[in-house]
Amino acid sequence: MTTSLRFPARVGSPRWIGSLSALTATTAMSIDMSLPAQPTLMREFSVPSDRTQLTLSLFLLGYAVGQLIMGYISDAPT
């Protein structure tokens, strides 16, 4: 069984470049939004700073594992 994209984007097309830009910006925006929120997280959840800093570490770990899994899936032959 083969599947095809309904609206495939060609490499180098504006849609393809926009998609890659949005995916790349996701990590940077997540980090930039998380760092200023650390003191608020400490206050609201009454936890020490090392626990709130763990949220960023776990996010990056999850992002890295997700890239490994999705990279394998995207390169798998159909």
PyMOL Python script that loads the backbone (N, CA, C, O; Angstrom):
from pymol import cmd

cmd.read_pdbstr("""\
ATOM      1  N   MET A   1       0.846  -1.177   0.000  1.00  0.00           N
ATOM      2  CA  MET A   1       0.000   0.000   0.000  1.00  0.00           C
ATOM      3  C   MET A   1       0.888   1.236   0.000  1.00  0.00           C
ATOM      4  O   MET A   1       1.781   1.364   0.839  1.00  0.00           O
ATOM      5  N   THR A   2       0.653   2.123  -0.914  1.00  0.00           N
ATOM      6  CA  THR A   2       1.429   3.350  -0.974  1.00  0.00           C
ATOM      7  C   THR A   2       0.541   4.518  -0.589  1.00  0.00           C
ATOM      8  O   THR A   2      -0.656   4.552  -0.875  1.00  0.00           O
ATOM      9  N   THR A   3       1.168   5.457   0.061  1.00  0.00           N
ATOM     10  CA  THR A   3       0.455   6.688   0.417  1.00  0.00           C
ATOM     11  C   THR A   3       1.171   7.849  -0.231  1.00  0.00           C
ATOM     12  O   THR A   3       2.388   7.816  -0.414  1.00  0.00           O
ATOM     13  N   SER A   4       0.435   8.851  -0.570  1.00  0.00           N
ATOM     14  CA  SER A   4       1.032  10.038  -1.159  1.00  0.00           C
ATOM     15  C   SER A   4       0.465  11.268  -0.470  1.00  0.00           C
ATOM     16  O   SER A   4      -0.653  11.260   0.046  1.00  0.00           O
ATOM     17  N   LEU A   5       1.245  12.296  -0.476  1.00  0.00           N
ATOM     18  CA  LEU A   5       0.789  13.552   0.098  1.00  0.00           C
ATOM     19  C   LEU A   5      -0.242  14.178  -0.815  1.00  0.00           C
ATOM     20  O   LEU A   5      -0.157  14.081  -2.039  1.00  0.00           O
ATOM     21  N   ARG A   6      -1.194  14.807  -0.214  1.00  0.00           N
ATOM     22  CA  ARG A   6      -2.235  15.442  -1.012  1.00  0.00           C
ATOM     23  C   ARG A   6      -1.694  16.664  -1.751  1.00  0.00           C
ATOM     24  O   ARG A   6      -1.994  16.887  -2.924  1.00  0.00           O
ATOM     25  N   PHE A   7      -0.885  17.451  -1.031  1.00  0.00           N
ATOM     26  CA  PHE A   7      -0.280  18.643  -1.625  1.00  0.00           C
ATOM     27  C   PHE A   7       1.226  18.596  -1.361  1.00  0.00           C
ATOM     28  O   PHE A   7       1.698  19.262  -0.440  1.00  0.00           O
ATOM     29  N   PRO A   8       1.986  17.839  -2.133  1.00  0.00           N
ATOM     30  CA  PRO A   8       3.420  17.735  -1.856  1.00  0.00           C
ATOM     31  C   PRO A   8       4.134  19.065  -2.111  1.00  0.00           C
ATOM     32  O   PRO A   8       3.807  19.799  -3.044  1.00  0.00           O
ATOM     33  N   ALA A   9       5.106  19.349  -1.265  1.00  0.00           N
ATOM     34  CA  ALA A   9       5.911  20.558  -1.439  1.00  0.00           C
ATOM     35  C   ALA A   9       7.238  20.165  -2.074  1.00  0.00           C
ATOM     36  O   ALA A   9       7.910  19.243  -1.612  1.00  0.00           O
ATOM     37  N   ARG A  10       7.598  20.853  -3.107  1.00  0.00           N
ATOM     38  CA  ARG A  10       8.880  20.572  -3.763  1.00  0.00           C
ATOM     39  C   ARG A  10      10.007  21.230  -2.971  1.00  0.00           C
ATOM     40  O   ARG A  10       9.847  22.303  -2.389  1.00  0.00           O
ATOM     41  N   VAL A  11      11.150  20.547  -2.971  1.00  0.00           N
ATOM     42  CA  VAL A  11      12.318  21.081  -2.272  1.00  0.00           C
ATOM     43  C   VAL A  11      12.673  22.434  -2.869  1.00  0.00           C
ATOM     44  O   VAL A  11      12.815  22.569  -4.085  1.00  0.00           O
ATOM     45  N   GLY A  12      12.815  23.434  -2.004  1.00  0.00           N
ATOM     46  CA  GLY A  12      13.162  24.782  -2.449  1.00  0.00           C
ATOM     47  C   GLY A  12      11.964  25.675  -2.691  1.00  0.00           C
ATOM     48  O   GLY A  12      12.128  26.874  -2.914  1.00  0.00           O
ATOM     49  N   SER A  13      10.759  25.116  -2.651  1.00  0.00           N
ATOM     50  CA  SER A  13       9.572  25.950  -2.852  1.00  0.00           C
ATOM     51  C   SER A  13       9.334  26.821  -1.618  1.00  0.00           C
ATOM     52  O   SER A  13       9.807  26.487  -0.531  1.00  0.00           O
ATOM     53  N   PRO A  14       8.621  27.912  -1.766  1.00  0.00           N
ATOM     54  CA  PRO A  14       8.353  28.768  -0.607  1.00  0.00           C
ATOM     55  C   PRO A  14       7.647  28.027   0.531  1.00  0.00           C
ATOM     56  O   PRO A  14       7.913  28.297   1.702  1.00  0.00           O
ATOM     57  N   ARG A  15       6.756  27.103   0.199  1.00  0.00           N
ATOM     58  CA  ARG A  15       6.070  26.333   1.242  1.00  0.00           C
ATOM     59  C   ARG A  15       7.041  25.434   1.996  1.00  0.00           C
ATOM     60  O   ARG A  15       6.947  25.316   3.217  1.00  0.00           O
ATOM     61  N   TRP A  16       7.965  24.804   1.292  1.00  0.00           N
ATOM     62  CA  TRP A  16       8.964  23.931   1.898  1.00  0.00           C
ATOM     63  C   TRP A  16       9.891  24.739   2.808  1.00  0.00           C
ATOM     64  O   TRP A  16      10.188  24.325   3.929  1.00  0.00           O
ATOM     65  N   ILE A  17      10.341  25.883   2.323  1.00  0.00           N
ATOM     66  CA  ILE A  17      11.227  26.739   3.113  1.00  0.00           C
ATOM     67  C   ILE A  17      10.497  27.264   4.345  1.00  0.00           C
ATOM     68  O   ILE A  17      11.077  27.318   5.429  1.00  0.00           O
ATOM     69  N   GLY A  18       9.238  27.649   4.191  1.00  0.00           N
ATOM     70  CA  GLY A  18       8.449  28.123   5.332  1.00  0.00           C
ATOM     71  C   GLY A  18       8.242  27.043   6.379  1.00  0.00           C
ATOM     72  O   GLY A  18       8.300  27.321   7.576  1.00  0.00           O
ATOM     73  N   SER A  19       7.999  25.812   5.940  1.00  0.00           N
ATOM     74  CA  SER A  19       7.821  24.700   6.880  1.00  0.00           C
ATOM     75  C   SER A  19       9.098  24.436   7.654  1.00  0.00           C
ATOM     76  O   SER A  19       9.052  24.268   8.873  1.00  0.00           O
ATOM     77  N   LEU A  20      10.227  24.396   6.984  1.00  0.00           N
ATOM     78  CA  LEU A  20      11.495  24.171   7.676  1.00  0.00           C
ATOM     79  C   LEU A  20      11.827  25.314   8.631  1.00  0.00           C
ATOM     80  O   LEU A  20      12.358  25.087   9.718  1.00  0.00           O
ATOM     81  N   SER A  21      11.515  26.532   8.225  1.00  0.00           N
ATOM     82  CA  SER A  21      11.767  27.680   9.096  1.00  0.00           C
ATOM     83  C   SER A  21      10.918  27.611  10.358  1.00  0.00           C
ATOM     84  O   SER A  21      11.403  27.900  11.452  1.00  0.00           O
ATOM     85  N   ALA A  22       9.666  27.233  10.211  1.00  0.00           N
ATOM     86  CA  ALA A  22       8.774  27.125  11.372  1.00  0.00           C
ATOM     87  C   ALA A  22       9.232  26.017  12.314  1.00  0.00           C
ATOM     88  O   ALA A  22       9.193  26.186  13.533  1.00  0.00           O
ATOM     89  N   LEU A  23       9.662  24.891  11.766  1.00  0.00           N
ATOM     90  CA  LEU A  23      10.144  23.801  12.608  1.00  0.00           C
ATOM     91  C   LEU A  23      11.421  24.183  13.346  1.00  0.00           C
ATOM     92  O   LEU A  23      11.594  23.828  14.512  1.00  0.00           O
ATOM     93  N   THR A  24      12.313  24.900  12.677  1.00  0.00           N
ATOM     94  CA  THR A  24      13.556  25.327  13.304  1.00  0.00           C
ATOM     95  C   THR A  24      13.291  26.363  14.396  1.00  0.00           C
ATOM     96  O   THR A  24      13.943  26.348  15.440  1.00  0.00           O
ATOM     97  N   ALA A  25      12.348  27.249  14.157  1.00  0.00           N
ATOM     98  CA  ALA A  25      12.048  28.305  15.127  1.00  0.00           C
ATOM     99  C   ALA A  25      11.344  27.774  16.368  1.00  0.00           C
ATOM    100  O   ALA A  25      11.373  28.421  17.415  1.00  0.00           O
ATOM    101  N   THR A  26      10.713  26.609  16.272  1.00  0.00           N
ATOM    102  CA  THR A  26       9.972  26.059  17.408  1.00  0.00           C
ATOM    103  C   THR A  26      10.864  25.865  18.632  1.00  0.00           C
ATOM    104  O   THR A  26      10.484  26.243  19.740  1.00  0.00           O
ATOM    105  N   THR A  27      12.031  25.287  18.444  1.00  0.00           N
ATOM    106  CA  THR A  27      12.933  25.051  19.569  1.00  0.00           C
ATOM    107  C   THR A  27      13.412  26.355  20.170  1.00  0.00           C
ATOM    108  O   THR A  27      13.393  26.519  21.390  1.00  0.00           O
ATOM    109  N   ALA A  28      13.836  27.272  19.343  1.00  0.00           N
ATOM    110  CA  ALA A  28      14.337  28.551  19.854  1.00  0.00           C
ATOM    111  C   ALA A  28      13.251  29.313  20.609  1.00  0.00           C
ATOM    112  O   ALA A  28      13.510  29.878  21.672  1.00  0.00           O
ATOM    113  N   MET A  29      12.044  29.330  20.065  1.00  0.00           N
ATOM    114  CA  MET A  29      10.946  30.032  20.742  1.00  0.00           C
ATOM    115  C   MET A  29      10.585  29.353  22.058  1.00  0.00           C
ATOM    116  O   MET A  29      10.279  30.027  23.042  1.00  0.00           O
ATOM    117  N   SER A  30      10.620  28.038  22.081  1.00  0.00           N
ATOM    118  CA  SER A  30      10.292  27.311  23.308  1.00  0.00           C
ATOM    119  C   SER A  30      11.287  27.623  24.412  1.00  0.00           C
ATOM    120  O   SER A  30      10.898  27.823  25.563  1.00  0.00           O
ATOM    121  N   ILE A  31      12.547  27.666  24.075  1.00  0.00           N
ATOM    122  CA  ILE A  31      13.576  27.990  25.068  1.00  0.00           C
ATOM    123  C   ILE A  31      13.440  29.440  25.514  1.00  0.00           C
ATOM    124  O   ILE A  31      13.509  29.735  26.707  1.00  0.00           O
ATOM    125  N   ASP A  32      13.250  30.336  24.565  1.00  0.00           N
ATOM    126  CA  ASP A  32      13.147  31.757  24.903  1.00  0.00           C
ATOM    127  C   ASP A  32      11.908  32.071  25.726  1.00  0.00           C
ATOM    128  O   ASP A  32      11.917  33.031  26.496  1.00  0.00           O
ATOM    129  N   MET A  33      10.846  31.295  25.586  1.00  0.00           N
ATOM    130  CA  MET A  33       9.650  31.511  26.398  1.00  0.00           C
ATOM    131  C   MET A  33       9.770  30.831  27.759  1.00  0.00           C
ATOM    132  O   MET A  33       9.192  31.294  28.742  1.00  0.00           O
ATOM    133  N   SER A  34      10.518  29.736  27.815  1.00  0.00           N
ATOM    134  CA  SER A  34      10.636  28.981  29.062  1.00  0.00           C
ATOM    135  C   SER A  34      11.550  29.665  30.076  1.00  0.00           C
ATOM    136  O   SER A  34      11.251  29.664  31.270  1.00  0.00           O
ATOM    137  N   LEU A  35      12.634  30.234  29.629  1.00  0.00           N
ATOM    138  CA  LEU A  35      13.600  30.820  30.566  1.00  0.00           C
ATOM    139  C   LEU A  35      13.021  31.957  31.404  1.00  0.00           C
ATOM    140  O   LEU A  35      13.235  31.952  32.616  1.00  0.00           O
ATOM    141  N   PRO A  36      12.310  32.921  30.847  1.00  0.00           N
ATOM    142  CA  PRO A  36      11.737  33.969  31.690  1.00  0.00           C
ATOM    143  C   PRO A  36      10.623  33.456  32.612  1.00  0.00           C
ATOM    144  O   PRO A  36      10.301  34.106  33.607  1.00  0.00           O
ATOM    145  N   ALA A  37      10.042  32.315  32.296  1.00  0.00           N
ATOM    146  CA  ALA A  37       8.951  31.769  33.114  1.00  0.00           C
ATOM    147  C   ALA A  37       9.457  30.957  34.301  1.00  0.00           C
ATOM    148  O   ALA A  37       8.657  30.549  35.143  1.00  0.00           O
ATOM    149  N   GLN A  38      10.749  30.714  34.390  1.00  0.00           N
ATOM    150  CA  GLN A  38      11.284  29.879  35.469  1.00  0.00           C
ATOM    151  C   GLN A  38      10.928  30.408  36.868  1.00  0.00           C
ATOM    152  O   GLN A  38      10.466  29.624  37.696  1.00  0.00           O
ATOM    153  N   PRO A  39      11.121  31.692  37.168  1.00  0.00           N
ATOM    154  CA  PRO A  39      10.749  32.178  38.511  1.00  0.00           C
ATOM    155  C   PRO A  39       9.252  32.030  38.805  1.00  0.00           C
ATOM    156  O   PRO A  39       8.865  31.728  39.934  1.00  0.00           O
ATOM    157  N   THR A  40       8.430  32.239  37.806  1.00  0.00           N
ATOM    158  CA  THR A  40       6.987  32.081  37.998  1.00  0.00           C
ATOM    159  C   THR A  40       6.632  30.634  38.281  1.00  0.00           C
ATOM    160  O   THR A  40       5.793  30.354  39.137  1.00  0.00           O
ATOM    161  N   LEU A  41       7.264  29.712  37.569  1.00  0.00           N
ATOM    162  CA  LEU A  41       7.033  28.295  37.829  1.00  0.00           C
ATOM    163  C   LEU A  41       7.448  27.923  39.252  1.00  0.00           C
ATOM    164  O   LEU A  41       6.753  27.165  39.928  1.00  0.00           O
ATOM    165  N   MET A  42       8.578  28.459  39.701  1.00  0.00           N
ATOM    166  CA  MET A  42       9.037  28.190  41.070  1.00  0.00           C
ATOM    167  C   MET A  42       7.998  28.656  42.082  1.00  0.00           C
ATOM    168  O   MET A  42       7.669  27.932  43.022  1.00  0.00           O
ATOM    169  N   ARG A  43       7.494  29.848  41.889  1.00  0.00           N
ATOM    170  CA  ARG A  43       6.513  30.419  42.815  1.00  0.00           C
ATOM    171  C   ARG A  43       5.191  29.668  42.793  1.00  0.00           C
ATOM    172  O   ARG A  43       4.662  29.296  43.840  1.00  0.00           O
ATOM    173  N   GLU A  44       4.668  29.449  41.606  1.00  0.00           N
ATOM    174  CA  GLU A  44       3.342  28.844  41.474  1.00  0.00           C
ATOM    175  C   GLU A  44       3.288  27.401  41.965  1.00  0.00           C
ATOM    176  O   GLU A  44       2.302  26.984  42.572  1.00  0.00           O
ATOM    177  N   PHE A  45       4.343  26.646  41.704  1.00  0.00           N
ATOM    178  CA  PHE A  45       4.341  25.239  42.085  1.00  0.00           C
ATOM    179  C   PHE A  45       5.111  24.966  43.371  1.00  0.00           C
ATOM    180  O   PHE A  45       5.183  23.819  43.813  1.00  0.00           O
ATOM    181  N   SER A  46       5.688  26.004  43.979  1.00  0.00           N
ATOM    182  CA  SER A  46       6.446  25.884  45.237  1.00  0.00           C
ATOM    183  C   SER A  46       7.507  24.786  45.153  1.00  0.00           C
ATOM    184  O   SER A  46       7.573  23.890  45.995  1.00  0.00           O
ATOM    185  N   VAL A  47       8.328  24.885  44.117  1.00  0.00           N
ATOM    186  CA  VAL A  47       9.408  23.920  43.925  1.00  0.00           C
ATOM    187  C   VAL A  47      10.731  24.672  43.828  1.00  0.00           C
ATOM    188  O   VAL A  47      10.749  25.852  43.478  1.00  0.00           O
ATOM    189  N   PRO A  48      11.842  23.996  44.136  1.00  0.00           N
ATOM    190  CA  PRO A  48      13.150  24.657  44.015  1.00  0.00           C
ATOM    191  C   PRO A  48      13.527  24.904  42.554  1.00  0.00           C
ATOM    192  O   PRO A  48      12.937  24.336  41.636  1.00  0.00           O
ATOM    193  N   SER A  49      14.524  25.764  42.368  1.00  0.00           N
ATOM    194  CA  SER A  49      14.909  26.167  41.009  1.00  0.00           C
ATOM    195  C   SER A  49      15.436  25.003  40.177  1.00  0.00           C
ATOM    196  O   SER A  49      15.250  24.987  38.960  1.00  0.00           O
ATOM    197  N   ASP A  50      16.091  24.028  40.809  1.00  0.00           N
ATOM    198  CA  ASP A  50      16.612  22.909  40.020  1.00  0.00           C
ATOM    199  C   ASP A  50      15.492  22.073  39.402  1.00  0.00           C
ATOM    200  O   ASP A  50      15.677  21.477  38.341  1.00  0.00           O
ATOM    201  N   ARG A  51      14.348  22.028  40.050  1.00  0.00           N
ATOM    202  CA  ARG A  51      13.210  21.294  39.479  1.00  0.00           C
ATOM    203  C   ARG A  51      12.617  22.050  38.289  1.00  0.00           C
ATOM    204  O   ARG A  51      12.218  21.433  37.301  1.00  0.00           O
ATOM    205  N   THR A  52      12.557  23.365  38.377  1.00  0.00           N
ATOM    206  CA  THR A  52      12.002  24.122  37.251  1.00  0.00           C
ATOM    207  C   THR A  52      12.963  24.108  36.065  1.00  0.00           C
ATOM    208  O   THR A  52      12.528  24.134  34.914  1.00  0.00           O
ATOM    209  N   GLN A  53      14.241  24.068  36.333  1.00  0.00           N
ATOM    210  CA  GLN A  53      15.215  23.987  35.250  1.00  0.00           C
ATOM    211  C   GLN A  53      15.165  22.630  34.561  1.00  0.00           C
ATOM    212  O   GLN A  53      15.561  22.495  33.403  1.00  0.00           O
ATOM    213  N   LEU A  54      14.681  21.637  35.275  1.00  0.00           N
ATOM    214  CA  LEU A  54      14.539  20.310  34.694  1.00  0.00           C
ATOM    215  C   LEU A  54      13.513  20.305  33.565  1.00  0.00           C
ATOM    216  O   LEU A  54      13.614  19.483  32.654  1.00  0.00           O
ATOM    217  N   THR A  55      12.530  21.202  33.603  1.00  0.00           N
ATOM    218  CA  THR A  55      11.530  21.256  32.528  1.00  0.00           C
ATOM    219  C   THR A  55      12.194  21.543  31.187  1.00  0.00           C
ATOM    220  O   THR A  55      11.815  20.965  30.168  1.00  0.00           O
ATOM    221  N   LEU A  56      13.174  22.425  31.185  1.00  0.00           N
ATOM    222  CA  LEU A  56      13.875  22.754  29.942  1.00  0.00           C
ATOM    223  C   LEU A  56      14.736  21.581  29.477  1.00  0.00           C
ATOM    224  O   LEU A  56      14.787  21.272  28.287  1.00  0.00           O
ATOM    225  N   SER A  57      15.405  20.935  30.419  1.00  0.00           N
ATOM    226  CA  SER A  57      16.227  19.771  30.066  1.00  0.00           C
ATOM    227  C   SER A  57      15.376  18.649  29.489  1.00  0.00           C
ATOM    228  O   SER A  57      15.757  18.024  28.499  1.00  0.00           O
ATOM    229  N   LEU A  58      14.234  18.393  30.100  1.00  0.00           N
ATOM    230  CA  LEU A  58      13.354  17.336  29.603  1.00  0.00           C
ATOM    231  C   LEU A  58      12.762  17.688  28.242  1.00  0.00           C
ATOM    232  O   LEU A  58      12.581  16.811  27.396  1.00  0.00           O
ATOM    233  N   PHE A  59      12.462  18.966  28.029  1.00  0.00           N
ATOM    234  CA  PHE A  59      11.976  19.391  26.710  1.00  0.00           C
ATOM    235  C   PHE A  59      13.021  19.097  25.642  1.00  0.00           C
ATOM    236  O   PHE A  59      12.700  18.529  24.598  1.00  0.00           O
ATOM    237  N   LEU A  60      14.272  19.481  25.899  1.00  0.00           N
ATOM    238  CA  LEU A  60      15.328  19.273  24.909  1.00  0.00           C
ATOM    239  C   LEU A  60      15.598  17.785  24.696  1.00  0.00           C
ATOM    240  O   LEU A  60      15.881  17.360  23.575  1.00  0.00           O
ATOM    241  N   LEU A  61      15.511  16.997  25.757  1.00  0.00           N
ATOM    242  CA  LEU A  61      15.694  15.558  25.616  1.00  0.00           C
ATOM    243  C   LEU A  61      14.577  14.965  24.756  1.00  0.00           C
ATOM    244  O   LEU A  61      14.837  14.157  23.864  1.00  0.00           O
ATOM    245  N   GLY A  62      13.347  15.364  25.024  1.00  0.00           N
ATOM    246  CA  GLY A  62      12.223  14.892  24.221  1.00  0.00           C
ATOM    247  C   GLY A  62      12.332  15.325  22.771  1.00  0.00           C
ATOM    248  O   GLY A  62      11.995  14.567  21.862  1.00  0.00           O
ATOM    249  N   TYR A  63      12.797  16.526  22.558  1.00  0.00           N
ATOM    250  CA  TYR A  63      12.968  17.032  21.190  1.00  0.00           C
ATOM    251  C   TYR A  63      14.034  16.216  20.456  1.00  0.00           C
ATOM    252  O   TYR A  63      13.863  15.888  19.282  1.00  0.00           O
ATOM    253  N   ALA A  64      15.122  15.891  21.137  1.00  0.00           N
ATOM    254  CA  ALA A  64      16.195  15.113  20.520  1.00  0.00           C
ATOM    255  C   ALA A  64      15.721  13.700  20.185  1.00  0.00           C
ATOM    256  O   ALA A  64      16.000  13.196  19.098  1.00  0.00           O
ATOM    257  N   VAL A  65      15.013  13.064  21.107  1.00  0.00           N
ATOM    258  CA  VAL A  65      14.502  11.718  20.850  1.00  0.00           C
ATOM    259  C   VAL A  65      13.474  11.753  19.707  1.00  0.00           C
ATOM    260  O   VAL A  65      13.447  10.856  18.864  1.00  0.00           O
ATOM    261  N   GLY A  66      12.645  12.777  19.688  1.00  0.00           N
ATOM    262  CA  GLY A  66      11.667  12.911  18.619  1.00  0.00           C
ATOM    263  C   GLY A  66      12.333  13.048  17.257  1.00  0.00           C
ATOM    264  O   GLY A  66      11.841  12.504  16.268  1.00  0.00           O
ATOM    265  N   GLN A  67      13.445  13.769  17.198  1.00  0.00           N
ATOM    266  CA  GLN A  67      14.163  13.918  15.929  1.00  0.00           C
ATOM    267  C   GLN A  67      14.736  12.584  15.470  1.00  0.00           C
ATOM    268  O   GLN A  67      14.713  12.268  14.280  1.00  0.00           O
ATOM    269  N   LEU A  68      15.251  11.805  16.417  1.00  0.00           N
ATOM    270  CA  LEU A  68      15.795  10.497  16.049  1.00  0.00           C
ATOM    271  C   LEU A  68      14.702   9.589  15.491  1.00  0.00           C
ATOM    272  O   LEU A  68      14.897   8.927  14.472  1.00  0.00           O
ATOM    273  N   ILE A  69      13.563   9.561  16.156  1.00  0.00           N
ATOM    274  CA  ILE A  69      12.466   8.695  15.715  1.00  0.00           C
ATOM    275  C   ILE A  69      11.893   9.174  14.386  1.00  0.00           C
ATOM    276  O   ILE A  69      11.732   8.384  13.456  1.00  0.00           O
ATOM    277  N   MET A  70      11.588  10.454  14.295  1.00  0.00           N
ATOM    278  CA  MET A  70      10.978  10.966  13.069  1.00  0.00           C
ATOM    279  C   MET A  70      11.969  10.964  11.906  1.00  0.00           C
ATOM    280  O   MET A  70      11.567  10.796  10.754  1.00  0.00           O
ATOM    281  N   GLY A  71      13.251  11.148  12.192  1.00  0.00           N
ATOM    282  CA  GLY A  71      14.266  11.077  11.135  1.00  0.00           C
ATOM    283  C   GLY A  71      14.322   9.688  10.529  1.00  0.00           C
ATOM    284  O   GLY A  71      14.434   9.531   9.313  1.00  0.00           O
ATOM    285  N   TYR A  72      14.244   8.678  11.393  1.00  0.00           N
ATOM    286  CA  TYR A  72      14.245   7.293  10.893  1.00  0.00           C
ATOM    287  C   TYR A  72      12.976   7.036  10.077  1.00  0.00           C
ATOM    288  O   TYR A  72      13.040   6.449   8.997  1.00  0.00           O
ATOM    289  N   ILE A  73      11.835   7.470  10.588  1.00  0.00           N
ATOM    290  CA  ILE A  73      10.569   7.244   9.887  1.00  0.00           C
ATOM    291  C   ILE A  73      10.563   7.951   8.522  1.00  0.00           C
ATOM    292  O   ILE A  73      10.108   7.390   7.526  1.00  0.00           O
ATOM    293  N   SER A  74      11.067   9.172   8.494  1.00  0.00           N
ATOM    294  CA  SER A  74      11.037   9.926   7.234  1.00  0.00           C
ATOM    295  C   SER A  74      11.993   9.358   6.192  1.00  0.00           C
ATOM    296  O   SER A  74      11.778   9.529   4.992  1.00  0.00           O
ATOM    297  N   ASP A  75      13.050   8.681   6.644  1.00  0.00           N
ATOM    298  CA  ASP A  75      14.003   8.089   5.702  1.00  0.00           C
ATOM    299  C   ASP A  75      13.683   6.639   5.352  1.00  0.00           C
ATOM    300  O   ASP A  75      14.319   6.063   4.469  1.00  0.00           O
ATOM    301  N   ALA A  76      12.728   6.054   6.020  1.00  0.00           N
ATOM    302  CA  ALA A  76      12.382   4.652   5.776  1.00  0.00           C
ATOM    303  C   ALA A  76      11.804   4.505   4.367  1.00  0.00           C
ATOM    304  O   ALA A  76      11.048   5.356   3.898  1.00  0.00           O
ATOM    305  N   PRO A  77      12.168   3.433   3.722  1.00  0.00           N
ATOM    306  CA  PRO A  77      11.607   3.217   2.378  1.00  0.00           C
ATOM    307  C   PRO A  77      10.118   2.898   2.464  1.00  0.00           C
ATOM    308  O   PRO A  77       9.648   2.296   3.430  1.00  0.00           O
ATOM    309  N   THR A  78       9.397   3.308   1.445  1.00  0.00           N
ATOM    310  CA  THR A  78       7.950   3.040   1.438  1.00  0.00           C
ATOM    311  C   THR A  78       7.618   1.815   0.652  1.00  0.00           C
ATOM    312  O   THR A  78       6.448   1.448   0.546  1.00  0.00           O
TER     313      THR A  78
END
""", "prot")
cmd.dss("prot")
cmd.show_as("cartoon", "prot")
cmd.util.cbc("prot")
cmd.orient("prot")
